[in-house]
Amino acid sequence: MLIGENTESPQAGQYIKDVTEATFMAEVVERSMEVPVIVDFWAPWCGPCKTLGPMLEAEVAKAKGRVVMAKVDVDQNQMIAGQLQVQSIPTVYAFYKGQPVDAFQGALPQSQIKQFVDKLTALSGDDGGLGEALEAAETMLAEGAFDDAAETFEAIIGEEAENAEAWGGLIRAQQAAGKADDAAETLARVPAAIAGAAPVEAARAQLALARQAASAGPLEELRAKVDADPADSQARFDYATALHAAGQVEEAVDQLLEAFRRDREWNDGAAKAQLFTIFDALKPTDPIAQKGRRKLSSLIYA
């Protein structure tokens, strides 16, 4: 099957079209006034084109109309290729608002093609409603509608498989609903490309803290142990864990900072590691995280 033939679903076909010199102005220049248009210059005899074309089409299909694609056979449309100074194929141009805004030559790996398409979809500011859906899911989560939030996050992932905010939100929603096993299973399914993204790291940290909270001892007993022996690092660490489990996050941070101040090397730097876990679980703008990071930095470099 030739690259120019439509191998995508009928729905994808409306986003991917064969374009000629007669239709270039309407399908590329004029269409780009509304949505970014990727122009793929190819030929039936071009080996790399047969690799690049389907990968581009797959990413465009995923965008579901936020970017479209025009395929130009250079053998049949030499004038267009000449006007855009296409000297070798495959060559790919991106048009937006009637002008070329990006381009590349040769076959690229799938990851770079995805980045190319993602950058173009961001130009139009149209995320297909995913931003609003994320906000709605976060509101549900904040209001205690955990299952509804989880369903919405899952729907977003269905639309955009590598949406780090949705994966992190789903894990947090499952954890908040008391479904720790489901949250752990979801964390294991996060695509490798976004496993280190901040929203996923935050969810991972929250899950780790929740597991620690399950084994936290009685708050008053642990405080008494710390009062009896302030140098007992394990008692102070356990006390901080119990404080965090009780929702007293700032107090937990203070106890860990004190443990680090007294013995920064205790248990291979466990206090410092726990502090970073707590900071990662909080939003970067959270005043507790900001204040705690400043205090920790001053202790490290004192």
VOZA-922469 format. One record per residue: residue in three letters; z negated, y, x of N, C-alpha, C in turn. Coordinates in steps of 0.1 Angstrom, whole numbers, padded with zeros to 4 digits. Layout:
N
ATOM   lumtor     nzz     nyy     nxx    cazz    cayy    caxx     czz     cyy     cxx
ATOM      ALA       Z       Y       X       Z       Y       X       Z       Y       X
...
# end
This chain:
302
ATOM   lumtor     nzz     nyy     nxx    cazz    cayy    caxx     czz     cyy     cxx
ATOM      MET    0000   -0012    0009    0000    0000    0000    0000    0012    0009
ATOM      LEU    0008    0022    0006    0009    0034    0014   -0003    0043    0011
ATOM      ILE   -0006    0051    0021   -0017    0060    0020   -0015    0070    0009
ATOM      GLY   -0003    0074    0006    0000    0084   -0004   -0002    0078   -0018
ATOM      GLU   -0003    0065   -0019   -0006    0059   -0033   -0020    0061   -0036
ATOM      ASN   -0023    0063   -0048   -0037    0065   -0053   -0045    0052   -0054
ATOM      THR   -0054    0049   -0044   -0062    0037   -0045   -0076    0039   -0051
ATOM      GLU   -0079    0051   -0055   -0092    0054   -0061   -0092    0052   -0076
ATOM      SER   -0103    0053   -0082   -0105    0052   -0096   -0097    0063   -0103
ATOM      PRO   -0094    0062   -0116   -0087    0072   -0123   -0095    0085   -0123
ATOM      GLN   -0108    0084   -0123   -0116    0097   -0122   -0114    0104   -0109
ATOM      ALA   -0114    0096   -0098   -0112    0102   -0084   -0098    0108   -0083
ATOM      GLY   -0088    0102   -0091   -0074    0107   -0090   -0073    0121   -0093
ATOM      GLN   -0081    0126   -0102   -0080    0140   -0106   -0084    0150   -0094
ATOM      TYR   -0091    0144   -0084   -0096    0152   -0073   -0087    0150   -0061
ATOM      ILE   -0078    0140   -0061   -0070    0137   -0049   -0055    0136   -0054
ATOM      LYS   -0047    0145   -0049   -0033    0146   -0054   -0023    0146   -0042
ATOM      ASP   -0011    0140   -0044    0000    0142   -0035    0006    0156   -0038
ATOM      VAL    0008    0163   -0028    0013    0177   -0029    0026    0179   -0021
ATOM      THR    0035    0186   -0027    0048    0189   -0021    0050    0204   -0018
ATOM      GLU    0061    0207   -0012    0063    0222   -0010    0064    0229   -0023
ATOM      ALA    0068    0222   -0034    0070    0229   -0047    0056    0231   -0053
ATOM      THR    0046    0223   -0050    0033    0224   -0057    0022    0229   -0048
ATOM      PHE    0026    0232   -0035    0015    0235   -0025    0008    0248   -0030
ATOM      MET    0016    0258   -0034    0009    0271   -0038   -0001    0269   -0049
ATOM      ALA    0003    0261   -0059   -0006    0260   -0071   -0018    0250   -0068
ATOM      GLU   -0015    0239   -0061   -0025    0229   -0059   -0034    0232   -0047
ATOM      VAL   -0030    0240   -0038   -0038    0243   -0026   -0043    0258   -0026
ATOM      VAL   -0034    0267   -0025   -0037    0281   -0023   -0045    0286   -0036
ATOM      GLU   -0038    0284   -0048   -0044    0289   -0060   -0057    0281   -0064
ATOM      ARG   -0056    0268   -0062   -0067    0260   -0066   -0079    0263   -0057
ATOM      SER   -0077    0267   -0044   -0088    0270   -0035   -0095    0282   -0039
ATOM      MET   -0090    0290   -0048   -0098    0302   -0053   -0110    0297   -0061
ATOM      GLU   -0109    0285   -0066   -0120    0280   -0075   -0129    0270   -0068
ATOM      VAL   -0122    0262   -0059   -0130    0251   -0052   -0123    0248   -0039
ATOM      PRO   -0131    0244   -0029   -0125    0241   -0016   -0115    0230   -0017
ATOM      VAL   -0104    0231   -0010   -0093    0221   -0010   -0091    0216    0004
ATOM      ILE   -0092    0203    0006   -0089    0196    0018   -0074    0192    0018
ATOM      VAL   -0067    0196    0028   -0053    0192    0029   -0051    0182    0041
ATOM      ASP   -0047    0170    0037   -0045    0159    0047   -0030    0158    0050
ATOM      PHE   -0026    0161    0062   -0012    0160    0066   -0010    0146    0073
ATOM      TRP   -0002    0138    0067   -0001    0124    0071    0014    0119    0070
ATOM      ALA    0017    0107    0074    0030    0101    0073    0028    0086    0072
ATOM      PRO    0037    0079    0065    0036    0065    0063    0035    0057    0076
ATOM      TRP    0042    0062    0086    0042    0054    0099    0030    0057    0108
ATOM      CYS    0021    0066    0104    0010    0070    0112   -0002    0061    0111
ATOM      GLY   -0005    0053    0122   -0016    0044    0121   -0029    0050    0119
ATOM      PRO   -0033    0061    0127   -0046    0067    0124   -0048    0073    0110
ATOM      CYS   -0036    0077    0105   -0037    0083    0091   -0042    0072    0081
ATOM      LYS   -0038    0060    0084   -0042    0049    0074   -0057    0046    0075
ATOM      THR   -0063    0051    0086   -0078    0050    0088   -0085    0062    0082
ATOM      LEU   -0080    0073    0085   -0086    0086    0081   -0085    0088    0066
ATOM      GLY   -0073    0086    0061   -0070    0089    0047   -0080    0083    0037
ATOM      PRO   -0082    0070    0037   -0092    0064    0028   -0106    0069    0030
ATOM      MET   -0110    0072    0042   -0124    0077    0044   -0126    0091    0039
ATOM      LEU   -0115    0099    0040   -0116    0113    0034   -0116    0112    0019
ATOM      GLU   -0108    0103    0014   -0107    0102   -0001   -0121    0097   -0006
ATOM      ALA   -0127    0088    0001   -0140    0083   -0004   -0151    0094   -0004
ATOM      GLU   -0151    0103    0006   -0161    0114    0006   -0157    0124   -0005
ATOM      VAL   -0144    0127   -0007   -0140    0136   -0017   -0144    0131   -0031
ATOM      ALA   -0142    0118   -0033   -0146    0112   -0046   -0161    0113   -0049
ATOM      LYS   -0169    0112   -0038   -0183    0113   -0040   -0187    0127   -0044
ATOM      ALA   -0179    0137   -0040   -0182    0151   -0043   -0180    0154   -0058
ATOM      LYS   -0172    0146   -0064   -0170    0147   -0079   -0166    0161   -0084
ATOM      GLY   -0156    0166   -0077   -0150    0179   -0081   -0155    0191   -0074
ATOM      ARG   -0165    0189   -0066   -0170    0201   -0058   -0161    0204   -0046
ATOM      VAL   -0152    0195   -0043   -0142    0197   -0033   -0130    0188   -0038
ATOM      VAL   -0118    0192   -0036   -0106    0184   -0039   -0097    0182   -0027
ATOM      MET   -0088    0173   -0029   -0079    0169   -0017   -0065    0169   -0021
ATOM      ALA   -0057    0175   -0012   -0042    0175   -0013   -0036    0167   -0002
ATOM      LYS   -0028    0157   -0004   -0022    0149    0006   -0007    0153    0008
ATOM      VAL   -0003    0157    0020    0010    0162    0023    0017    0152    0033
ATOM      ASP    0028    0146    0028    0036    0137    0037    0045    0147    0045
ATOM      VAL    0042    0147    0059    0049    0157    0067    0064    0154    0068
ATOM      ASP    0068    0141    0067    0082    0138    0067    0090    0144    0055
ATOM      GLN    0083    0145    0044    0090    0150    0032    0087    0165    0030
ATOM      ASN    0078    0171    0038    0074    0185    0036    0073    0192    0049
ATOM      GLN    0084    0192    0057    0083    0197    0070    0081    0212    0071
ATOM      MET    0085    0220    0061    0083    0234    0061    0068    0238    0061
ATOM      ILE    0061    0231    0052    0046    0234    0051    0040    0231    0064
ATOM      ALA    0043    0219    0070    0037    0215    0083    0040    0225    0094
ATOM      GLY    0053    0230    0093    0056    0240    0103    0049    0253    0102
ATOM      GLN    0047    0258    0089    0040    0270    0087    0026    0270    0091
ATOM      LEU    0020    0258    0090    0006    0257    0094    0005    0251    0109
ATOM      GLN    0016    0251    0116    0016    0247    0130    0010    0233    0132
ATOM      VAL    0014    0224    0123    0009    0210    0125    0017    0203    0135
ATOM      GLN    0012    0200    0147    0019    0195    0158    0017    0180    0160
ATOM      SER    0006    0174    0154    0004    0160    0154   -0004    0156    0142
ATOM      ILE   -0003    0143    0139   -0010    0139    0127   -0019    0126    0131
ATOM      PRO   -0029    0125    0123   -0034    0133    0112   -0039    0146    0116
ATOM      THR   -0036    0156    0107   -0042    0169    0108   -0048    0173    0095
ATOM      VAL   -0060    0178    0095   -0066    0181    0082   -0070    0196    0082
ATOM      TYR   -0066    0203    0072   -0070    0217    0070   -0079    0218    0057
ATOM      ALA   -0088    0228    0057   -0096    0231    0046   -0093    0245    0041
ATOM      PHE   -0090    0247    0029   -0087    0260    0023   -0098    0264    0013
ATOM      TYR   -0102    0277    0014   -0111    0282    0004   -0108    0297    0002
ATOM      LYS   -0107    0301   -0011   -0104    0315   -0015   -0090    0319   -0009
ATOM      GLY   -0081    0309   -0009   -0067    0311   -0005   -0064    0311    0010
ATOM      GLN   -0075    0309    0018   -0073    0309    0032   -0078    0297    0039
ATOM      PRO   -0072    0293    0051   -0077    0282    0059   -0091    0285    0064
ATOM      VAL   -0101    0277    0062   -0114    0280    0067   -0119    0270    0077
ATOM      ASP   -0112    0258    0079   -0116    0248    0089   -0105    0239    0091
ATOM      ALA   -0105    0231    0102   -0095    0222    0104   -0099    0212    0115
ATOM      PHE   -0093    0200    0116   -0094    0191    0127   -0082    0183    0128
ATOM      GLN   -0080    0177    0140   -0069    0168    0143   -0074    0154    0147
ATOM      GLY   -0067    0144    0143   -0071    0130    0147   -0081    0124    0138
ATOM      ALA   -0083    0111    0140   -0092    0104    0131   -0107    0106    0136
ATOM      LEU   -0116    0108    0127   -0130    0110    0130   -0138    0099    0124
ATOM      PRO   -0150    0096    0129   -0159    0086    0123   -0164    0091    0110
ATOM      GLN   -0168    0082    0101   -0172    0085    0088   -0183    0096    0087
ATOM      SER   -0193    0095    0097   -0204    0105    0097   -0199    0119    0098
ATOM      GLN   -0189    0121    0107   -0183    0135    0109   -0175    0139    0097
ATOM      ILE   -0168    0129    0091   -0160    0133    0079   -0170    0137    0068
ATOM      LYS   -0181    0131    0066   -0191    0134    0056   -0196    0148    0059
ATOM      GLN   -0199    0152    0072   -0204    0165    0075   -0193    0175    0072
ATOM      PHE   -0180    0172    0075   -0169    0181    0072   -0169    0184    0057
ATOM      VAL   -0169    0174    0049   -0169    0176    0034   -0181    0183    0029
ATOM      ASP   -0193    0179    0034   -0205    0185    0029   -0205    0200    0032
ATOM      LYS   -0200    0204    0044   -0199    0218    0047   -0191    0226    0037
ATOM      LEU   -0180    0220    0033   -0171    0226    0024   -0177    0227    0010
ATOM      THR   -0184    0217    0005   -0190    0217   -0008   -0201    0228   -0008
ATOM      ALA   -0207    0231    0003   -0217    0241    0004   -0211    0255    0002
ATOM      LEU   -0198    0257    0006   -0192    0270    0005   -0192    0275   -0009
ATOM      SER   -0189    0266   -0018   -0187    0271   -0032   -0201    0273   -0039
ATOM      GLY   -0211    0268   -0033   -0225    0270   -0039   -0227    0261   -0051
ATOM      ASP   -0218    0252   -0053   -0219    0243   -0065   -0223    0230   -0060
ATOM      ASP   -0235    0226   -0064   -0240    0213   -0060   -0240    0203   -0071
ATOM      GLY   -0232    0206   -0081   -0230    0197   -0093   -0243    0196   -0101
ATOM      GLY   -0252    0206   -0101   -0264    0205   -0109   -0275    0198   -0102
ATOM      LEU   -0273    0193   -0090   -0284    0185   -0084   -0296    0194   -0080
ATOM      GLY   -0294    0206   -0077   -0305    0215   -0073   -0314    0217   -0086
ATOM      GLU   -0308    0219   -0097   -0316    0221   -0109   -0323    0208   -0113
ATOM      ALA   -0316    0197   -0111   -0323    0184   -0114   -0335    0181   -0105
ATOM      LEU   -0333    0185   -0092   -0345    0184   -0083   -0356    0192   -0087
ATOM      GLU   -0354    0205   -0091   -0364    0214   -0096   -0371    0208   -0108
ATOM      ALA   -0363    0203   -0117   -0369    0197   -0130   -0377    0185   -0126
ATOM      ALA   -0373    0176   -0117   -0381    0165   -0113   -0394    0169   -0106
ATOM      GLU   -0393    0179   -0098   -0406    0184   -0092   -0416    0189   -0102
ATOM      THR   -0410    0196   -0112   -0419    0201   -0123   -0425    0190   -0130
ATOM      MET   -0418    0180   -0134   -0423    0168   -0140   -0434    0162   -0132
ATOM      LEU   -0432    0161   -0119   -0442    0155   -0110   -0455    0163   -0110
ATOM      ALA   -0453    0176   -0109   -0465    0185   -0109   -0473    0184   -0122
ATOM      GLU   -0466    0182   -0133   -0472    0181   -0146   -0477    0167   -0150
ATOM      GLY   -0476    0158   -0140   -0481    0145   -0143   -0472    0135   -0150
ATOM      ALA   -0460    0139   -0152   -0450    0130   -0159   -0443    0122   -0148
ATOM      PHE   -0451    0113   -0141   -0446    0106   -0129   -0434    0097   -0132
ATOM      ASP   -0434    0089   -0143   -0423    0080   -0145   -0410    0088   -0148
ATOM      ASP   -0411    0099   -0156   -0399    0107   -0159   -0394    0114   -0146
ATOM      ALA   -0403    0118   -0137   -0399    0124   -0124   -0392    0113   -0116
ATOM      ALA   -0397    0101   -0116   -0391    0090   -0108   -0377    0087   -0113
ATOM      GLU   -0375    0087   -0126   -0362    0084   -0132   -0352    0095   -0128
ATOM      THR   -0357    0107   -0128   -0348    0118   -0124   -0344    0118   -0110
ATOM      PHE   -0354    0115   -0101   -0351    0114   -0087   -0341    0102   -0084
ATOM      GLU   -0343    0091   -0092   -0334    0080   -0090   -0319    0083   -0095
ATOM      ALA   -0318    0091   -0105   -0305    0096   -0110   -0298    0104   -0100
ATOM      ILE   -0306    0113   -0093   -0300    0122   -0083   -0295    0113   -0071
ATOM      ILE   -0303    0103   -0067   -0299    0094   -0056   -0286    0087   -0060
ATOM      GLY   -0285    0083   -0073   -0272    0077   -0078   -0260    0086   -0076
ATOM      GLU   -0262    0099   -0077   -0251    0109   -0075   -0249    0112   -0060
ATOM      GLU   -0260    0112   -0053   -0259    0116   -0039   -0269    0107   -0031
ATOM      ALA   -0263    0096   -0025   -0271    0085   -0019   -0280    0090   -0007
ATOM      GLU   -0276    0101   -0001   -0283    0105    0011   -0290    0119    0008
ATOM      ASN   -0295    0120   -0004   -0303    0132   -0007   -0317    0130   -0003
ATOM      ALA   -0321    0136    0008   -0335    0134    0013   -0346    0139    0004
ATOM      GLU   -0343    0150   -0003   -0353    0155   -0012   -0356    0146   -0024
ATOM      ALA   -0345    0139   -0029   -0347    0130   -0040   -0354    0117   -0035
ATOM      TRP   -0351    0112   -0023   -0358    0100   -0018   -0373    0103   -0016
ATOM      GLY   -0375    0115   -0010   -0389    0118   -0008   -0397    0120   -0021
ATOM      GLY   -0390    0126   -0031   -0396    0128   -0044   -0399    0115   -0051
ATOM      LEU   -0389    0106   -0050   -0391    0093   -0057   -0403    0086   -0051
ATOM      ILE   -0405    0086   -0038   -0416    0079   -0032   -0429    0086   -0036
ATOM      ARG   -0429    0099   -0037   -0442    0106   -0041   -0445    0104   -0056
ATOM      ALA   -0434    0103   -0064   -0437    0100   -0078   -0442    0086   -0080
ATOM      GLN   -0437    0076   -0073   -0442    0063   -0075   -0456    0062   -0070
ATOM      GLN   -0459    0068   -0059   -0472    0068   -0053   -0482    0075   -0063
ATOM      ALA   -0478    0086   -0069   -0487    0093   -0078   -0489    0085   -0091
ATOM      ALA   -0480    0076   -0094   -0481    0068   -0106   -0490    0055   -0103
ATOM      GLY   -0494    0054   -0091   -0502    0043   -0087   -0494    0030   -0083
ATOM      LYS   -0481    0033   -0081   -0472    0022   -0077   -0470    0022   -0062
ATOM      ALA   -0480    0019   -0054   -0479    0020   -0040   -0469    0010   -0034
ATOM      ASP   -0469   -0002   -0040   -0459   -0012   -0035   -0445   -0008   -0037
ATOM      ASP   -0442   -0002   -0049   -0429    0003   -0052   -0425    0015   -0042
ATOM      ALA   -0435    0023   -0040   -0433    0034   -0030   -0429    0029   -0016
ATOM      ALA   -0436    0019   -0012   -0434    0013    0001   -0420    0007    0002
ATOM      GLU   -0416    0000   -0009   -0403   -0006   -0010   -0392    0004   -0010
ATOM      THR   -0394    0015   -0017   -0384    0026   -0017   -0383    0032   -0003
ATOM      LEU   -0394    0034    0003   -0394    0040    0017   -0385    0031    0026
ATOM      ALA   -0386    0018    0024   -0379    0009    0033   -0364    0009    0030
ATOM      ARG   -0360    0014    0018   -0346    0015    0014   -0339    0028    0017
ATOM      VAL   -0347    0038    0022   -0341    0051    0026   -0330    0049    0036
ATOM      PRO   -0318    0055    0033   -0307    0054    0043   -0311    0058    0057
ATOM      ALA   -0306    0051    0067   -0310    0054    0081   -0306    0069    0085
ATOM      ALA   -0296    0074    0079   -0291    0087    0083   -0301    0098    0079
ATOM      ILE   -0310    0096    0069   -0319    0106    0065   -0334    0101    0067
ATOM      ALA   -0336    0090    0073   -0349    0084    0074   -0359    0094    0081
ATOM      GLY   -0354    0102    0090   -0363    0112    0097   -0363    0126    0091
ATOM      ALA   -0356    0128    0080   -0356    0141    0073   -0370    0145    0068
ATOM      ALA   -0373    0158    0068   -0386    0163    0065   -0391    0158    0052
ATOM      PRO   -0384    0158    0041   -0389    0153    0028   -0393    0138    0028
ATOM      VAL   -0386    0130    0036   -0389    0116    0037   -0401    0114    0046
ATOM      GLU   -0402    0122    0057   -0414    0121    0066   -0426    0125    0058
ATOM      ALA   -0425    0135    0050   -0437    0140    0042   -0441    0129    0032
ATOM      ALA   -0432    0122    0026   -0435    0111    0017   -0441    0100    0024
ATOM      ARG   -0436    0097    0036   -0441    0086    0044   -0456    0089    0048
ATOM      ALA   -0458    0102    0052   -0472    0106    0056   -0481    0105    0044
ATOM      GLN   -0477    0109    0032   -0486    0108    0021   -0489    0094    0017
ATOM      LEU   -0479    0085    0019   -0481    0071    0016   -0492    0065    0026
ATOM      ALA   -0490    0069    0039   -0500    0064    0049   -0514    0069    0046
ATOM      LEU   -0515    0081    0042   -0528    0087    0039   -0534    0080    0026
ATOM      ALA   -0526    0077    0017   -0531    0070    0005   -0536    0056    0008
ATOM      ARG   -0530    0049    0017   -0534    0036    0021   -0548    0037    0028
ATOM      GLN   -0549    0048    0036   -0562    0050    0043   -0573    0053    0033
ATOM      ALA   -0569    0061    0023   -0579    0065    0013   -0585    0053    0005
ATOM      ALA   -0577    0042    0004   -0582    0031   -0003   -0593    0024    0004
ATOM      SER   -0594    0026    0017   -0605    0019    0024   -0616    0029    0029
ATOM      ALA   -0615    0041    0024   -0625    0052    0027   -0639    0048    0022
ATOM      GLY   -0649    0050    0030   -0663    0047    0026   -0669    0058    0017
ATOM      PRO   -0681    0056    0012   -0688    0066    0004   -0689    0079    0012
ATOM      LEU   -0686    0090    0006   -0686    0103    0012   -0699    0107    0018
ATOM      GLU   -0710    0106    0010   -0723    0111    0014   -0728    0102    0025
ATOM      GLU   -0726    0089    0025   -0730    0081    0036   -0724    0084    0049
ATOM      LEU   -0711    0087    0048   -0703    0091    0061   -0708    0104    0066
ATOM      ARG   -0711    0114    0057   -0715    0127    0061   -0729    0125    0068
ATOM      ALA   -0737    0116    0063   -0751    0114    0069   -0749    0108    0083
ATOM      LYS   -0740    0099    0085   -0737    0094    0098   -0733    0104    0108
ATOM      VAL   -0724    0113    0104   -0720    0124    0113   -0731    0133    0116
ATOM      ASP   -0740    0137    0106   -0751    0145    0108   -0761    0139    0118
ATOM      ALA   -0762    0126    0117   -0772    0119    0125   -0767    0118    0140
ATOM      ASP   -0754    0117    0141   -0748    0116    0155   -0735    0123    0155
ATOM      PRO   -0735    0136    0158   -0723    0144    0158   -0712    0139    0168
ATOM      ALA   -0717    0132    0178   -0707    0127    0189   -0701    0113    0185
ATOM      ASP   -0704    0108    0173   -0698    0096    0168   -0684    0098    0163
ATOM      SER   -0674    0096    0171   -0660    0100    0168   -0655    0091    0156
ATOM      GLN   -0659    0079    0156   -0654    0070    0145   -0660    0074    0132
ATOM      ALA   -0673    0078    0132   -0679    0083    0119   -0673    0095    0114
ATOM      ARG   -0670    0104    0124   -0663    0117    0120   -0649    0115    0114
ATOM      PHE   -0642    0105    0121   -0628    0102    0116   -0629    0096    0102
ATOM      ASP   -0638    0087    0100   -0640    0080    0087   -0644    0091    0076
ATOM      TYR   -0652    0100    0081   -0657    0111    0071   -0645    0119    0067
ATOM      ALA   -0636    0123    0077   -0624    0130    0074   -0615    0123    0065
ATOM      THR   -0614    0110    0067   -0605    0102    0058   -0611    0102    0043
ATOM      ALA   -0624    0101    0042   -0630    0101    0029   -0628    0115    0022
ATOM      LEU   -0630    0126    0030   -0628    0139    0025   -0614    0141    0020
ATOM      HIS   -0604    0136    0028   -0590    0137    0023   -0588    0129    0010
ATOM      ALA   -0594    0118    0010   -0592    0109   -0002   -0598    0116   -0015
ATOM      ALA   -0608    0124   -0012   -0615    0132   -0023   -0608    0145   -0027
ATOM      GLY   -0597    0147   -0020   -0589    0160   -0023   -0594    0172   -0015
ATOM      GLN   -0603    0170   -0006   -0609    0181    0002   -0601    0181    0016
ATOM      VAL   -0588    0186    0015   -0579    0185    0026   -0583    0194    0037
ATOM      GLU   -0587    0206    0034   -0591    0216    0045   -0603    0211    0052
ATOM      GLU   -0613    0206    0045   -0625    0201    0051   -0622    0189    0060
ATOM      ALA   -0612    0180    0056   -0608    0169    0064   -0602    0174    0077
ATOM      VAL   -0593    0184    0076   -0587    0190    0088   -0597    0195    0097
ATOM      ASP   -0607    0202    0092   -0618    0208    0100   -0625    0197    0108
ATOM      GLN   -0628    0186    0101   -0635    0175    0108   -0627    0169    0119
ATOM      LEU   -0614    0167    0117   -0605    0161    0127   -0604    0171    0139
ATOM      LEU   -0603    0184    0136   -0602    0194    0147   -0615    0193    0155
ATOM      GLU   -0626    0191    0149   -0639    0190    0156   -0639    0177    0164
ATOM      ALA   -0634    0167    0159   -0634    0154    0166   -0625    0155    0178
ATOM      PHE   -0613    0162    0177   -0604    0164    0188   -0611    0173    0198
ATOM      ARG   -0618    0183    0194   -0624    0192    0203   -0635    0185    0212
ATOM      ARG   -0642    0176    0206   -0653    0169    0213   -0647    0158    0222
ATOM      ASP   -0637    0151    0218   -0631    0140    0226   -0617    0138    0222
ATOM      ARG   -0608    0145    0229   -0594    0145    0225   -0587    0131    0228
ATOM      GLU   -0593    0124    0237   -0587    0111    0241   -0592    0099    0233
ATOM      TRP   -0602    0101    0224   -0608    0090    0217   -0598    0082    0209
ATOM      ASN   -0598    0069    0211   -0590    0060    0203   -0575    0064    0205
ATOM      ASP   -0571    0067    0217   -0557    0070    0220   -0552    0083    0212
ATOM      GLY   -0561    0093    0211   -0558    0105    0205   -0556    0104    0189
ATOM      ALA   -0565    0095    0183   -0564    0092    0169   -0566    0105    0160
ATOM      ALA   -0575    0114    0165   -0577    0126    0157   -0565    0135    0156
ATOM      LYS   -0558    0136    0167   -0546    0145    0168   -0535    0138    0159
ATOM      ALA   -0533    0125    0161   -0523    0118    0153   -0526    0120    0138
ATOM      GLN   -0538    0119    0134   -0542    0120    0120   -0539    0134    0115
ATOM      LEU   -0542    0144    0123   -0539    0157    0119   -0524    0159    0117
ATOM      PHE   -0516    0154    0125   -0501    0155    0123   -0497    0148    0111
ATOM      THR   -0503    0137    0108   -0500    0130    0095   -0503    0138    0083
ATOM      ILE   -0515    0145    0084   -0518    0154    0072   -0509    0166    0072
ATOM      PHE   -0506    0172    0083   -0497    0183    0083   -0483    0179    0078
ATOM      ASP   -0478    0168    0082   -0465    0163    0077   -0465    0161    0062
ATOM      ALA   -0476    0157    0057   -0477    0154    0042   -0477    0167    0034
ATOM      LEU   -0481    0178    0040   -0481    0191    0033   -0468    0198    0035
ATOM      LYS   -0465    0208    0027   -0453    0216    0028   -0455    0225    0041
ATOM      PRO   -0444    0228    0048   -0445    0236    0060   -0452    0249    0058
ATOM      THR   -0450    0255    0045   -0456    0268    0042   -0470    0267    0037
ATOM      ASP   -0476    0255    0036   -0489    0253    0031   -0499    0260    0041
ATOM      PRO   -0508    0269    0036   -0517    0276    0045   -0526    0267    0052
ATOM      ILE   -0530    0256    0046   -0539    0246    0053   -0532    0241    0066
ATOM      ALA   -0519    0237    0064   -0511    0232    0075   -0509    0242    0085
ATOM      GLN   -0505    0254    0081   -0503    0265    0091   -0515    0268    0099
ATOM      LYS   -0526    0270    0092   -0539    0273    0099   -0543    0262    0108
ATOM      GLY   -0542    0249    0103   -0546    0238    0111   -0538    0236    0124
ATOM      ARG   -0524    0239    0122   -0516    0238    0134   -0519    0248    0144
ATOM      ARG   -0523    0260    0140   -0526    0271    0149   -0539    0267    0157
ATOM      LYS   -0549    0262    0149   -0562    0258    0156   -0560    0247    0166
ATOM      LEU   -0552    0237    0162   -0549    0225    0170   -0542    0230    0183
ATOM      SER   -0532    0239    0182   -0525    0244    0194   -0535    0251    0203
ATOM      SER   -0544    0259    0197   -0553    0266    0206   -0563    0257    0213
ATOM      LEU   -0566    0245    0207   -0574    0236    0214   -0567    0228    0225
ATOM      ILE   -0554    0225    0222   -0546    0218    0231   -0544    0226    0244
ATOM      TYR   -0541    0239    0242   -0538    0247    0254   -0550    0256    0259
ATOM      ALA   -0562    0252    0254   -0574    0260    0258   -0577    0257    0273
# end
